[in-house]
Amino acid sequence: MCSTFSLSAKPCAAAHTGKFLHSKSLATRAKAEVITAPKRSSGQAFPQLLKQGIPHTDLQVHEIVERQSHANVLGKQDTCRKSEFHPVFLEEAYGRCRNICAEYAKTFYLGTLLMTEERQKAIWAIYVWCRRTDELVDGPNAVHMSTAVLDRWEERLQDIFDGFPYDMLDAALTDTISKFSLDIKPFRDMIEGMRMDTRKFRYDNFQELYMYCYYVAGTVGLMSVPVMGIAAEASVSALSIYNAALYLGIGNQLTNILRDVGEDALRGRIYLPQDELAQFGLCDKDVFSRKVTDGWRELMKEQITRARFYFNLAEEGASQLEKASRWPVWSSLLIYRKILDAIEDNDYDNFTKRAFVGRTKKLLTLPLAYSKAQPISSLIFQ
């Protein structure tokens, strides 16, 4: 995922060779002015944080839904469509994507094992492209990052959609696009998120952060819906299901931010909104000091509440997907939510303790996810 899965994990790709390295660069450090927070009276009640982001009409989600839905209808009518690549070549390409996912995104990969083979391959291909894109600004070669590099990456994306992949990993995505008629806009928007990461190291408010979360993670949900498929008996509109997928991406990214506060601070980055830090009597200096105070705990409680709010919104669409996709999506959603539980279990110390979900807990989540993935009618008669 991230997917409806979280695809914003870090270890890295050499973008132009298809070779992957397991390293995390600390080269892109931001030198930011420390902002002083206003003092608070000890008797002041801690505020509740704003939960709503920005209207999805501003993100043109409706247009994406229309284009992808129309393209999928045309694709189903064209029963003679065949891949342009040799089957052996494609098998190796998807195999490489699978290996990358298995090595660097264990929770994500676990969810894909519950999918049909065709969906597995498509999600692996999308994941790898998203990872390579992320590693342009977060990987070991980030010191060489420039606007020109991202511009070239966007041109290369267009080539992928036009059927002219640069390497084997690109070819897997080209094949996926031909099978599932994906729209290019969410991919372009993710690249825009990388541009934001090269020039923006603070977020004034939640609206700014929401836009960033959309670019780097909400887009993954929009990419994934055509692969997952919408159930013929869905009781809500396609737009509502796409919005739910976007919300899952937002919830995943907000969770990533809370999990990685300490790591990001070492790189000079603070993703928590500046105005919200101030509301709790905190500032940049408190983040860099890496000390868990009562004010920090209260801020984290509110941040976790907001992340869960978006997971709750995502649930409304998870059960509207095609039957074969519901279990993996529910599994991913429930497992990722447990990262928030782990932060709480660590007494909100996300500076020096990494919140994670162990393999046993992941496996124990699968039966619950399976039950939630069942149609309501089937549960009534069980």
C-alpha positions as CSV (number, residue, x, y, z in Angstrom):
1,M,0.0,0.0,0.0
2,C,0.6,1.1,-0.6
3,S,-3.8,-0.5,-2.8
4,T,-6.2,-0.1,-1.3
5,F,-3.1,-1.5,0.2
6,S,-0.5,0.9,1.6
7,L,2.2,1.4,-1.0
8,S,4.2,4.0,0.7
9,A,6.8,1.8,2.3
10,K,10.3,2.9,1.8
11,P,13.2,0.5,0.7
12,C,14.3,1.5,-2.6
13,A,14.5,1.2,-6.3
14,A,17.1,2.5,-8.8
15,A,14.4,4.0,-11.0
16,H,16.0,3.7,-14.4
17,T,17.5,0.2,-14.1
18,G,14.8,-1.8,-12.3
19,K,17.4,-2.9,-9.7
20,F,16.4,-2.6,-6.1
21,L,18.5,-1.7,-3.1
22,H,17.6,-2.1,0.5
23,S,18.6,1.2,2.0
24,K,17.1,4.4,3.2
25,S,18.7,7.6,2.4
26,L,19.0,10.4,5.0
27,A,20.5,12.7,2.4
28,T,17.5,14.9,1.8
29,R,17.5,16.8,5.0
30,A,15.5,19.9,5.5
31,K,16.9,22.9,7.4
32,A,13.8,24.4,8.9
33,E,13.2,27.2,11.3
34,V,12.0,26.1,14.6
35,I,8.6,27.5,15.3
36,T,7.7,28.4,18.9
37,A,4.4,27.3,20.1
38,P,2.2,29.6,22.2
39,K,2.0,28.7,25.8
40,R,-1.1,27.0,27.1
41,S,-2.7,27.2,30.5
42,S,-2.6,23.9,32.3
43,G,-6.3,23.9,32.9
44,Q,-7.2,24.3,29.2
45,A,-9.0,21.3,27.6
46,F,-7.3,19.6,24.7
47,P,-9.2,20.3,21.4
48,Q,-10.6,17.8,19.0
49,L,-8.9,17.9,15.6
50,L,-10.6,18.6,12.3
51,K,-11.4,15.4,10.5
52,Q,-12.7,16.5,7.1
53,G,-10.1,17.1,4.4
54,I,-10.9,18.8,1.1
55,P,-13.8,18.1,-1.3
56,H,-13.1,15.3,-3.7
57,T,-14.6,17.4,-6.5
58,D,-11.4,19.4,-6.2
59,L,-9.4,16.2,-6.9
60,Q,-11.5,15.4,-10.0
61,V,-12.4,11.9,-8.6
62,H,-15.7,11.9,-10.5
63,E,-13.9,12.4,-13.8
64,I,-11.5,9.5,-13.0
65,V,-14.4,7.2,-12.2
66,E,-16.2,8.1,-15.4
67,R,-13.1,7.5,-17.6
68,Q,-12.2,4.2,-15.9
69,S,-15.7,2.9,-15.9
70,H,-16.1,3.8,-19.6
71,A,-12.8,2.2,-20.5
72,N,-13.6,-1.0,-18.7
73,V,-16.9,-1.3,-20.6
74,L,-15.1,-0.9,-23.9
75,G,-12.4,-3.4,-22.7
76,K,-15.0,-6.1,-21.9
77,Q,-16.6,-5.6,-25.4
78,D,-13.2,-6.1,-27.0
79,T,-12.8,-9.8,-26.4
80,C,-9.9,-10.1,-28.9
81,R,-7.5,-8.0,-27.0
82,K,-4.2,-9.8,-26.5
83,S,-0.9,-8.9,-24.7
84,E,1.8,-7.5,-26.9
85,F,4.5,-9.3,-24.9
86,H,5.6,-12.9,-24.9
87,P,4.0,-15.0,-22.1
88,V,7.4,-16.1,-20.8
89,F,8.6,-12.5,-20.7
90,L,5.5,-11.4,-18.8
91,E,5.8,-14.3,-16.4
92,E,9.3,-13.2,-15.5
93,A,8.2,-9.5,-15.2
94,Y,5.4,-10.3,-12.9
95,G,7.7,-12.7,-10.9
96,R,10.1,-9.8,-10.3
97,C,7.3,-7.6,-9.1
98,R,6.1,-10.4,-6.8
99,N,9.6,-10.8,-5.3
100,I,9.9,-7.1,-4.7
101,C,6.6,-7.0,-2.9
102,A,7.4,-10.1,-0.8
103,E,10.7,-8.7,0.3
104,Y,9.8,-5.1,1.1
105,A,6.1,-5.0,1.9
106,K,5.2,-8.1,3.9
107,T,1.7,-6.9,5.1
108,F,0.8,-5.8,1.6
109,Y,2.1,-9.1,0.1
110,L,0.2,-11.2,2.6
111,G,-3.0,-9.5,1.4
112,T,-2.3,-10.2,-2.2
113,L,-2.0,-13.9,-1.6
114,L,-5.7,-13.9,-0.9
115,M,-6.5,-12.5,-4.4
116,T,-7.1,-14.3,-7.7
117,E,-3.9,-14.8,-9.8
118,E,-4.8,-12.1,-12.3
119,R,-5.5,-9.5,-9.6
120,Q,-2.3,-10.5,-7.8
121,K,-0.1,-9.7,-10.8
122,A,-1.9,-6.4,-11.5
123,I,-1.5,-5.2,-7.9
124,W,2.1,-6.3,-7.7
125,A,2.8,-4.3,-10.9
126,I,1.0,-1.2,-9.5
127,Y,2.9,-1.5,-6.2
128,V,6.3,-1.7,-7.9
129,W,5.7,1.4,-9.9
130,C,4.5,3.3,-6.9
131,R,7.6,2.1,-4.9
132,R,10.0,3.2,-7.6
133,T,8.2,6.5,-7.8
134,D,8.5,7.0,-4.0
135,E,12.2,6.0,-4.0
136,L,13.0,8.8,-6.5
137,V,12.8,11.2,-3.5
138,D,13.3,8.9,-0.6
139,G,15.8,6.3,-1.9
140,P,19.6,6.2,-1.9
141,N,19.8,8.3,-5.1
142,A,17.6,11.1,-3.7
143,V,20.7,13.3,-3.6
144,H,20.4,13.5,-7.4
145,M,16.8,14.4,-7.4
146,S,15.7,17.4,-9.5
147,T,12.6,18.7,-11.2
148,A,14.0,17.3,-14.5
149,V,14.2,13.8,-13.0
150,L,10.5,13.8,-12.1
151,D,9.6,15.4,-15.4
152,R,11.4,12.5,-17.2
153,W,9.7,10.0,-14.9
154,E,6.3,11.4,-15.9
155,E,7.3,11.2,-19.6
156,R,8.2,7.6,-19.0
157,L,4.8,7.0,-17.4
158,Q,3.1,8.2,-20.5
159,D,5.3,5.8,-22.5
160,I,4.1,3.0,-20.3
161,F,0.4,3.9,-21.0
162,D,1.2,4.2,-24.7
163,G,2.6,0.7,-24.7
164,F,6.3,1.5,-24.8
165,P,7.8,0.4,-21.5
166,Y,11.4,1.2,-20.7
167,D,12.2,-2.1,-18.8
168,M,10.7,-5.3,-17.6
169,L,9.0,-3.8,-14.5
170,D,7.4,-1.2,-16.6
171,A,6.2,-3.9,-19.0
172,A,4.3,-5.5,-16.2
173,L,2.4,-2.3,-15.6
174,T,1.8,-1.8,-19.4
175,D,0.2,-5.3,-19.5
176,T,-1.9,-4.5,-16.4
177,I,-3.2,-1.3,-18.0
178,S,-4.2,-3.2,-21.1
179,K,-6.2,-5.7,-19.0
180,F,-7.8,-3.3,-16.5
181,S,-8.0,0.0,-18.4
182,L,-6.5,2.1,-15.7
183,D,-6.6,5.9,-15.9
184,I,-3.3,7.8,-15.9
185,K,-4.4,10.7,-13.7
186,P,-3.9,9.0,-10.3
187,F,-0.4,8.0,-11.5
188,R,0.4,11.5,-12.5
189,D,-1.0,12.8,-9.2
190,M,1.4,10.5,-7.3
191,I,4.3,12.0,-9.2
192,E,3.0,15.4,-8.1
193,G,3.2,14.2,-4.5
194,M,6.9,13.4,-5.0
195,R,7.4,17.0,-6.3
196,M,5.7,18.2,-3.1
197,D,8.1,16.1,-1.0
198,T,11.1,17.8,-2.6
199,R,10.0,21.3,-1.7
200,K,7.7,21.1,1.3
201,F,8.8,19.9,4.7
202,R,6.1,21.4,6.9
203,Y,2.3,21.5,6.6
204,D,0.4,24.4,8.0
205,N,-2.9,22.7,8.5
206,F,-4.8,19.4,7.9
207,Q,-6.1,20.6,4.5
208,E,-2.5,20.8,3.3
209,L,-1.7,17.5,4.8
210,Y,-4.8,15.9,3.3
211,M,-3.8,17.0,-0.2
212,Y,-0.3,15.4,0.3
213,C,-1.9,12.2,1.6
214,Y,-4.1,12.1,-1.5
215,Y,-1.2,12.5,-3.8
216,V,1.0,9.8,-2.2
217,A,-1.6,7.3,-1.0
218,G,-5.1,8.2,-1.9
219,T,-4.1,7.8,-5.5
220,V,-3.3,4.2,-4.9
221,G,-6.9,3.5,-4.0
222,L,-8.1,5.0,-7.2
223,M,-5.5,2.9,-9.2
224,S,-6.7,-0.2,-7.5
225,V,-10.5,-0.1,-7.8
226,P,-10.6,-1.3,-11.5
227,V,-8.4,-4.2,-10.5
228,M,-10.5,-5.2,-7.5
229,G,-13.7,-4.7,-9.3
230,I,-17.1,-3.4,-8.1
231,A,-19.7,-6.0,-7.3
232,A,-22.7,-6.1,-9.7
233,E,-25.0,-6.1,-6.7
234,A,-23.3,-3.1,-5.1
235,S,-25.8,-1.0,-3.2
236,V,-23.9,2.3,-3.6
237,S,-22.6,4.3,-6.5
238,A,-19.2,3.7,-8.2
239,L,-18.2,7.2,-7.0
240,S,-18.9,6.2,-3.4
241,I,-16.7,3.1,-3.7
242,Y,-13.9,5.1,-5.3
243,N,-14.2,7.6,-2.5
244,A,-14.0,4.8,0.1
245,A,-10.8,3.5,-1.6
246,L,-9.3,7.0,-1.5
247,Y,-10.2,7.2,2.2
248,L,-8.4,4.0,2.8
249,G,-5.3,5.5,1.3
250,I,-5.7,8.6,3.5
251,G,-6.0,6.4,6.6
252,N,-3.0,4.4,5.6
253,Q,-0.9,7.4,5.1
254,L,-2.0,9.1,8.3
255,T,-1.0,5.9,10.0
256,N,2.4,5.9,8.3
257,I,3.0,9.5,9.4
258,L,2.2,8.6,13.0
259,R,4.3,5.4,12.9
260,D,7.3,7.2,11.4
261,V,7.4,10.5,13.4
262,G,10.8,9.8,14.9
263,E,12.3,8.6,11.6
264,D,11.0,11.5,9.7
265,A,12.3,14.0,12.3
266,L,15.8,12.6,11.8
267,R,15.4,13.7,8.2
268,G,14.2,17.1,9.1
269,R,10.6,16.4,8.2
270,I,7.5,17.0,10.3
271,Y,4.3,16.0,8.7
272,L,2.0,16.8,11.6
273,P,0.2,20.0,10.9
274,Q,1.8,23.0,12.5
275,D,-1.4,24.5,13.8
276,E,-2.3,21.3,15.5
277,L,1.0,21.1,17.2
278,A,0.4,24.6,18.5
279,Q,-3.1,23.7,19.7
280,F,-1.5,21.2,22.1
281,G,1.3,23.5,23.2
282,L,3.9,21.9,21.0
283,C,6.3,23.0,18.3
284,D,9.0,21.7,16.1
285,K,11.5,21.7,19.0
286,D,9.3,19.3,20.9
287,V,9.3,16.8,18.0
288,F,13.1,17.1,17.5
289,S,13.6,16.5,21.3
290,R,11.9,13.1,20.9
291,K,10.4,13.3,24.4
292,V,6.9,11.8,25.1
293,T,5.0,14.4,27.2
294,D,1.4,14.5,28.3
295,G,0.8,17.1,25.6
296,W,2.3,14.7,23.0
297,R,0.1,11.8,24.2
298,E,-3.0,13.9,23.9
299,L,-2.0,15.0,20.4
300,M,-1.4,11.4,19.4
301,K,-4.8,10.3,20.8
302,E,-6.5,12.8,18.5
303,Q,-4.3,12.0,15.5
304,I,-5.2,8.3,16.0
305,T,-8.9,9.1,16.3
306,R,-8.7,10.9,13.0
307,A,-6.9,8.0,11.2
308,R,-9.5,5.6,12.5
309,F,-12.2,7.9,11.2
310,Y,-10.8,7.4,7.7
311,F,-10.6,3.7,8.1
312,N,-14.2,3.7,9.1
313,L,-15.2,5.6,6.0
314,A,-13.2,3.1,3.9
315,E,-15.1,0.2,5.4
316,E,-18.3,1.5,3.7
317,G,-16.8,0.6,0.3
318,A,-14.8,-2.5,1.1
319,S,-17.9,-4.7,1.1
320,Q,-19.1,-3.3,-2.2
321,L,-16.1,-4.8,-4.2
322,E,-16.3,-8.0,-6.2
323,K,-16.5,-11.0,-3.9
324,A,-13.0,-12.3,-4.7
325,S,-11.5,-8.9,-3.6
326,R,-13.3,-8.3,-0.4
327,W,-11.2,-10.6,1.9
328,P,-7.8,-9.2,0.9
329,V,-9.0,-5.6,1.2
330,W,-10.6,-6.2,4.6
331,S,-7.5,-8.0,5.7
332,S,-5.3,-5.1,4.7
333,L,-7.6,-2.6,6.3
334,L,-7.8,-4.4,9.7
335,I,-4.1,-5.2,9.9
336,Y,-3.1,-1.6,9.1
337,R,-5.5,-0.3,11.8
338,K,-3.6,-2.5,14.3
339,I,-0.5,-0.2,13.8
340,L,-2.5,2.5,15.6
341,D,-3.2,0.0,18.4
342,A,0.6,-0.7,18.6
343,I,1.3,3.1,19.0
344,E,-1.1,3.1,21.9
345,D,0.5,0.0,23.4
346,N,3.9,1.8,23.2
347,D,2.4,4.6,25.3
348,Y,2.5,6.9,22.2
349,D,6.3,6.7,22.0
350,N,6.6,6.9,18.2
351,F,10.0,8.6,18.6
352,T,12.1,5.7,19.7
353,K,9.7,2.7,19.4
354,R,8.5,1.4,16.0
355,A,4.9,0.3,16.0
356,F,4.3,-2.9,14.0
357,V,2.0,-5.8,13.8
358,G,3.6,-9.2,14.3
359,R,2.9,-12.2,12.0
360,T,0.8,-14.0,14.6
361,K,-1.5,-11.0,15.0
362,K,-1.8,-10.7,11.2
363,L,-2.8,-14.3,10.8
364,L,-5.3,-14.0,13.6
365,T,-6.9,-11.1,11.8
366,L,-7.7,-13.1,8.7
367,P,-10.8,-14.9,10.0
368,L,-12.4,-11.6,11.2
369,A,-11.6,-10.1,7.8
370,Y,-13.2,-13.1,6.1
371,S,-16.4,-12.7,8.1
372,K,-16.6,-9.0,7.3
373,A,-16.0,-9.8,3.6
374,Q,-19.2,-12.0,3.4
375,P,-22.3,-10.5,1.9
376,I,-24.8,-9.4,4.5
377,S,-27.5,-11.8,3.2
378,S,-25.2,-14.8,3.6
379,L,-24.4,-13.8,7.2
380,I,-28.1,-13.6,8.0
381,F,-28.8,-17.2,7.0
382,Q,-25.7,-18.8,8.5
